[in-house]
Every structure is written in C-alpha cells, then in structure tokens.
Amino acid sequence: MNQFHIIVIGGGGTGAAVLHDLTQRGFKATLLERGELTSGTTGRHHGLLHSGGRYAVKDQESAIECIQENLILRKIAPESMELNEGLFVAITEEDESYAEAFLAGCEACGISTHVLTPKQALDLEPNLNPHLRLAVQVPDGTIDAWRLPLHFFATAKHRGADIRTYSEVIGFLKNAGIVGGVRVLDHKTNQEYDLKADIVVNASGAWAEKVTAMAEAEVPVRPSPGVMVAVQGRYHNMVLNRLHASGDGDIIVPQRNLSIIGTTSWIVEDPDRPGLPEDHIQLMFKNGAEMVPAIKDAPFRAAWSAVRPLIGSKGADEGRELSRTFKCFDHKERDNVEGLVTICGGKATTLRGMAETTVNVVCQKLGLDIPCRTKDEVLLPYRAYYN
Ligand SMILES: Cc1cc2nc3c(=O)[nH]c(=O)nc-3n(C[C@H](O)[C@H](O)[C@H](O)COP(=O)(O)OP(=O)(O)OC[C@H]3O[C@@H](n4cnc5c(N)ncnc54)[C@H](O)[C@@H]3O)c2cc1C
C-alpha cells in the first residue's frame, strides 16, 4: 500500500468502481455516501448493458466506450448480468431507412450486428409487433443495477476500503486554494467531523455541481431526468430498442419477471426534485406497445424517475442532444483548486472505464506510475460485500 489517502464522494456505480481501482493500485481509500449505497441514479436505471448500438450513429465516442466496457464487464462481473442479447426493431418505413446508418455506425464503433428478417425476429421473440420490417441483433444485455456496483464495493472492501454510508460531505477543508479533505455530517449520529485526504474524488453524479460549488469550483453537469415504467410480466427475453434515433419510450429491458420501459429526457436545476410527469408514464405504455403490443394492457407495477449526470453547459444543447460520454475534470486546471478531481457523465455500463480514467489522473497528480489492472481481475461475488 502507498502512503496516500484518497476520499471518494458518492456511493453509486462510479464511486464503487473508483474505490475498487484505487485499492487495487494500493491507495488507502474512504468512500462517503450521503444515503444508502446506490441510492442515487445507479439504483434506478433500466439495467441495460449497452452494446453502444443506441449511440452508434450520433454519439460514437459513447458507443465505443459502451462496447469496450460491455465486453470487459462480461468477464469481470458475470454474476450480475443476463447475456440475453438485444434487438433493434424497425416498425415503420422510416425506421427501416435508418438501418443503413445504424449498421455503418455499429461497424465504425466495433459493435457486432446480425440483420434478421421479420420471421427470424418473431421466431426469437413471438410477442414483437407482427408488422415489424426487420431487426438487428447486437450484444446488449441485462444488468442488475444493484449487484454490479456491489461486486466493486465487495472487492474494494476486502482490500481494506473504508465505506461510510449516511455520511454527507457538507464542506471542504481548503487552505490556500488546496483541498486537503472534507467536512462530513454523519446522519446516523448527527455528528460532524473532518476527514483529511491527499486528493478528493467527486463521483457524486448529478449532484457534482452542488458538491464542487462547496470547494468554489465548477463542473458543467446538466441533471437530466428520465421516466421508467415497470410492468408485470416478461414479454420477451432479449433487450429491445426501436431502430431509430434515440427517442422516448423506445427501450424495453426484461428484468427478472418484469419489463422495464424507458425513457424520457429533460433538464432540471435540482437533481433532488426531478418530478414524475404523468404524461411521460402514459407515453411509455404507448410507445412500448408499438414494439410489443401486449405492453398496452400489461399490469402496471411501478413508475419512477432517475437523473442522468450529463456533461454540458447551461444554455448549450439540452436533453437528448447531450453526449452520453464521460469526462474527468482536474479542478487545478479548471478552477485553480488543487486536490479535487470530478468524474462525471457516462453510463452504468462504463463505470470501470470511468474509474480507470479518474485514477490515472489521481496517479499523475501524485507523480505515481501505477498501471490500471481492473480490466483483468474478476471481481468478488456481490455477496462478499456482506461477509
Ligand atoms: C432514466 C435513466 C435510465 C438509465 N438507464 C441506463 C441503462 O439502462 N444502462 C446504463 O448503462 N446506464 C443507464 N443510465 C445511466 C446510469 O444510470 C448513470 O450514468 C449512472 O448510474 C451514474 O452513476 P454515478 O455513480 O455516477 O451517479 P449516482 O448513482 O447518482 O451516484 C452519486 C451518489 O452521490 C451521492 N451524493 C450526492 N451528494 C453527496 C454528498 N454531498 N455527500 C456524499 N454523497 C453524495 C448520491 O447520494 C449518489 O448516491 C440511465 C440513467 C437514467 C437517468
């Protein structure tokens, strides 16, 4: 173990993967999460292990990140996923005409594709809209949103990471422009205390702007909620996407015996108040039923929203125009605040790659040359978190 102590703010998938990478490279690391682990966006997404197909035409940087990390996660965290593949389904003539750009985009990004006739697609998934025109098979899959990060938490914990839940960062210890730790409010005891660190990593997702503001630094994050609806019953085994430019209600992910339909996209100022518009819920049923007619009358189980931590400046592009890629900000370069690094954006699928980039920055700031090895180490089972 080296002598440096790193604090990670945020116990979602990104914080979990950063904590794992830090401990694997020999750092002493403490993670602070204001609520329960994965209580932010991580515990609320669809659970789509992205092949990158969804971004292959308009957001190729994100598509490449997704396929690279998808293939790695299959090896290092197999217990948390169902390798059920995905179909992009063309229903209308317009969808069909999108196929050419889609296939070219997938090829450019290294995403394997297999074009299916309507009969072949219906043989695989009999509940698809019988009027479909074609489908393209891609290596999408289903992930368990809770178990995937728990693999990372478990492995980090067994290497000595200190994981503190209900521990909210309420300020920074800052001297002459250098961050040297954080002020923590322990919600279990209602006590405040200081915790020192050589570097603080801000992995607080959609809350990243609020957190950096406490250190008088800035990060261009746009909190972008989306609504998801769960219906009772599993109408197909493969993940379904509509074959068109990303839109509303065009994903259906089978999760155990539920089907999760998503999603929408808008921008809010406060990630703690995303709202849950009723018309978005209705839209999920309507658009979902265009791919799988039985969704129209499927028994409602739940509806909720979650907030994406998208990178973008206020007043610039909004919602679906924003890239789904990730970025690591060294606040020394950005705001002349030393000792603070923010990792933001990305997908649940790209958590490991986000962590690799972040810990590379941490190492570089500390003058260390320690290679990342997280691509190759199979993570401990998620159950190991508890024992
Ligand atoms: C509608 C929707 C659907 C999605 N579907 C998918 C999908 O199917 N597949 C996929 O790969 N990705 C999906 N995503 C994206 C994915 O969910 C996110 O990119 C990912 O979960 C973000 O993880 P994170 O760890 O960065 O953030 P979070 O999970 O939000 O973690 C940040 C944590 O920081 C904590 N925190 C905040 N402030 C403080 C503080 N002051 N002190 C301590 N802790 C603090 C929060 O409580 C939170 O737990 C979806 C996103 C949305 C919105």
The ligand as an SDF file (V2000), in Angstrom:
LIG
                    3D

 53 58  0  0  0  0  0  0  0  0999 V2000
  -33.6440    7.2570  -16.8290 C   0  0  0  0  0  0  0  0  0  0  0  0
  -32.2730    6.6810  -16.8670 C   0  0  0  0  0  0  0  0  0  0  0  0
  -32.0570    5.4210  -17.4020 C   0  0  0  0  0  0  0  0  0  0  0  0
  -30.7580    4.9100  -17.4690 C   0  0  0  0  0  0  0  0  0  0  0  0
  -30.5830    3.6540  -17.9610 N   0  0  0  0  0  0  0  0  0  0  0  0
  -29.3350    3.1490  -18.0510 C   0  0  0  0  0  0  0  0  0  0  0  0
  -29.1470    1.8370  -18.5100 C   0  0  0  0  0  0  0  0  0  0  0  0
  -30.1050    1.1180  -18.7660 O   0  0  0  0  0  0  0  0  0  0  0  0
  -27.8790    1.3940  -18.6340 N   0  0  0  0  0  0  0  0  0  0  0  0
  -26.7880    2.1670  -18.3170 C   0  0  0  0  0  0  0  0  0  0  0  0
  -25.6610    1.7020  -18.5080 O   0  0  0  0  0  0  0  0  0  0  0  0
  -26.9540    3.4070  -17.8320 N   0  0  0  0  0  0  0  0  0  0  0  0
  -28.1970    3.9120  -17.6760 C   0  0  0  0  0  0  0  0  0  0  0  0
  -28.3810    5.1550  -17.1620 N   0  0  0  0  0  0  0  0  0  0  0  0
  -27.2150    5.9380  -16.7430 C   0  0  0  0  0  0  0  0  0  0  0  0
  -26.7220    5.4900  -15.3770 C   0  0  0  0  0  0  0  0  0  0  0  0
  -27.8010    5.2170  -14.5260 O   0  0  0  0  0  0  0  0  0  0  0  0
  -25.8380    6.5680  -14.7490 C   0  0  0  0  0  0  0  0  0  0  0  0
  -24.8990    7.0120  -15.6690 O   0  0  0  0  0  0  0  0  0  0  0  0
  -25.1170    6.0350  -13.5240 C   0  0  0  0  0  0  0  0  0  0  0  0
  -25.9770    5.3100  -12.6820 O   0  0  0  0  0  0  0  0  0  0  0  0
  -24.4840    7.1770  -12.7430 C   0  0  0  0  0  0  0  0  0  0  0  0
  -23.8000    6.6220  -11.6460 O   0  0  0  0  0  0  0  0  0  0  0  0
  -22.9880    7.5720  -10.6830 P   0  0  0  0  0  0  0  0  0  0  0  0
  -22.3310    6.7020   -9.6750 O   0  0  0  0  0  0  0  0  0  0  0  0
  -22.1030    8.4590  -11.4880 O   0  0  0  0  0  0  0  0  0  0  0  0
  -24.0910    8.5010  -10.0020 O   0  0  0  0  0  0  0  0  0  0  0  0
  -25.0980    8.1340   -8.7910 P   0  0  0  0  0  0  0  0  0  0  0  0
  -25.5220    6.7290   -8.8490 O   0  0  0  0  0  0  0  0  0  0  0  0
  -26.1580    9.1580   -8.7900 O   0  0  0  0  0  0  0  0  0  0  0  0
  -24.1760    8.2960   -7.5140 O   0  0  0  0  0  0  0  0  0  0  0  0
  -23.8660    9.5460   -6.9580 C   0  0  0  0  0  0  0  0  0  0  0  0
  -24.0260    9.4200   -5.4650 C   0  0  0  0  0  0  0  0  0  0  0  0
  -23.5000   10.6000   -4.8280 O   0  0  0  0  0  0  0  0  0  0  0  0
  -24.2390   10.7810   -3.6350 C   0  0  0  0  0  0  0  0  0  0  0  0
  -24.0350   12.1440   -3.1530 N   0  0  0  0  0  0  0  0  0  0  0  0
  -24.5070   13.2960   -3.6970 C   0  0  0  0  0  0  0  0  0  0  0  0
  -24.1030   14.3500   -2.9620 N   0  0  0  0  0  0  0  0  0  0  0  0
  -23.3530   13.8580   -1.9260 C   0  0  0  0  0  0  0  0  0  0  0  0
  -22.6690   14.4540   -0.8300 C   0  0  0  0  0  0  0  0  0  0  0  0
  -22.6700   15.7810   -0.6410 N   0  0  0  0  0  0  0  0  0  0  0  0
  -22.0070   13.6320    0.0530 N   0  0  0  0  0  0  0  0  0  0  0  0
  -21.9930   12.2680   -0.1240 C   0  0  0  0  0  0  0  0  0  0  0  0
  -22.6610   11.6750   -1.1530 N   0  0  0  0  0  0  0  0  0  0  0  0
  -23.3070   12.4580   -2.0420 C   0  0  0  0  0  0  0  0  0  0  0  0
  -25.6790   10.4750   -4.0590 C   0  0  0  0  0  0  0  0  0  0  0  0
  -26.4830   10.1510   -2.9610 O   0  0  0  0  0  0  0  0  0  0  0  0
  -25.4830    9.3140   -5.0420 C   0  0  0  0  0  0  0  0  0  0  0  0
  -25.6870    8.0570   -4.4050 O   0  0  0  0  0  0  0  0  0  0  0  0
  -29.6640    5.6820  -17.0310 C   0  0  0  0  0  0  0  0  0  0  0  0
  -29.8900    6.9300  -16.4630 C   0  0  0  0  0  0  0  0  0  0  0  0
  -31.1740    7.4220  -16.3790 C   0  0  0  0  0  0  0  0  0  0  0  0
  -31.4090    8.7420  -15.7550 C   0  0  0  0  0  0  0  0  0  0  0  0
  1  2  1  0
  2  3  1  0
  2 52  2  0
  3  4  2  0
  4  5  1  0
  4 50  1  0
  5  6  2  0
  6  7  1  0
  6 13  1  0
  7  8  2  0
  7  9  1  0
  9 10  1  0
 10 11  2  0
 10 12  1  0
 12 13  2  0
 13 14  1  0
 14 15  1  0
 14 50  1  0
 15 16  1  0
 16 17  1  0
 16 18  1  0
 18 19  1  0
 18 20  1  0
 20 21  1  0
 20 22  1  0
 22 23  1  0
 23 24  1  0
 24 25  2  0
 24 26  1  0
 24 27  1  0
 27 28  1  0
 28 29  2  0
 28 30  1  0
 28 31  1  0
 31 32  1  0
 32 33  1  0
 33 34  1  0
 33 48  1  0
 34 35  1  0
 35 36  1  0
 35 46  1  0
 36 37  1  0
 36 45  1  0
 37 38  2  0
 38 39  1  0
 39 40  1  0
 39 45  2  0
 40 41  1  0
 40 42  2  0
 42 43  1  0
 43 44  2  0
 44 45  1  0
 46 47  1  0
 46 48  1  0
 48 49  1  0
 50 51  2  0
 51 52  1  0
 52 53  1  0
M  END
$$$$
